[in-house]
Amino acid sequence: MKAYSVVLLMLVLSVLAGCASPGAPELRPYTAQETRELAMEALNRRGLSFEEYQQKKAELLDRPAVFDGQGEMSAQRNVSRPHPAS
């Protein structure tokens, strides 16, 4: 009988301890870097064309999309392509 009382007491204490603890961890706001990474992951999953992808990526990264005179994306952002003299 004494063992039954001890087991019952332990069961009641564990239930009460479980009810007293918080159910979910505290939510915190995302940092700017985390928000940008989540947006980039979502952009990668959208299946856009190359031009649309580059445009949206430039918007997310706050950088202008650099295109050459023929409407193609430049591989190097800071290098300007010389135009042939006409």
N, C-alpha and C positions, 0 to 999 in steps of 0.2 A: 504494500500500500504506500509505503514511504517513497519507493522508486516512482510510482505512478504520479505522486504529488510533485516530485522534482521535475519529471518530464513535462507535466502540465504547466508548471511554473515557467520552465524554460520556453515552452511554446508560446505562452502568453507574453513573456518578455520580448521574444523575437518578433512577434506580430506588432507589439507596441513600438519597438525600435524601428521597424520598417515603416510604420505610419508616420513617425516623427521625422524621418529623413526626407530631403527634397526629392521629388520624382524625376526632374529633368535638370541637366546642367544649366547654368545661367547662360542666356544667350547674349552674345556681344555683337556689336556691329562690325561688318567687314571693313578692313582697311582699304585704302584706295588701290593698293597693289593687288590685294585679293579680288577686289571687284573687277579690276582690269583683266586679271588672269581668268576669272570666270567668264567674262565677256568674250575673251579670245577663244576659250574652249567652245563656247556656244557658236561662235563664228566659224570655227573649223568644222563643226558638225552640219552646217547649213547647206553645203553643197553648191556654193555660188560659183559663177564663172570667175576666171582669173581676174578680170578687170573689176568686177563687183567686189571680190574678196579684197583686192589691194586697196580699193577705195574705202571700204568699211574698216579695214585694218588701220589705214592712215587716220581715219576719224577717231578710232579708239585710242590710238597712241598719240593723238594731238600733233600729228605731223602731216604736212601737205604731201599728197601723192605726186611724185615727180615723173612726168611723162616727157618723152622726147618729141620732136616735131612731127613724127609720124603716128603719134598716139600710142606708142609702146612704152612700157614701164622701163625706166632706166635701172640698170643693175647697180650703179653707184650713185648715191644721192647727190654728192657734192661735186661731181665731175660733169661739166657741161660739154655737150657734143658739138664740135665745130661744124658750122654749116658751110657747104661748098660755095665758093664765090660764083655768082652768076653774071 
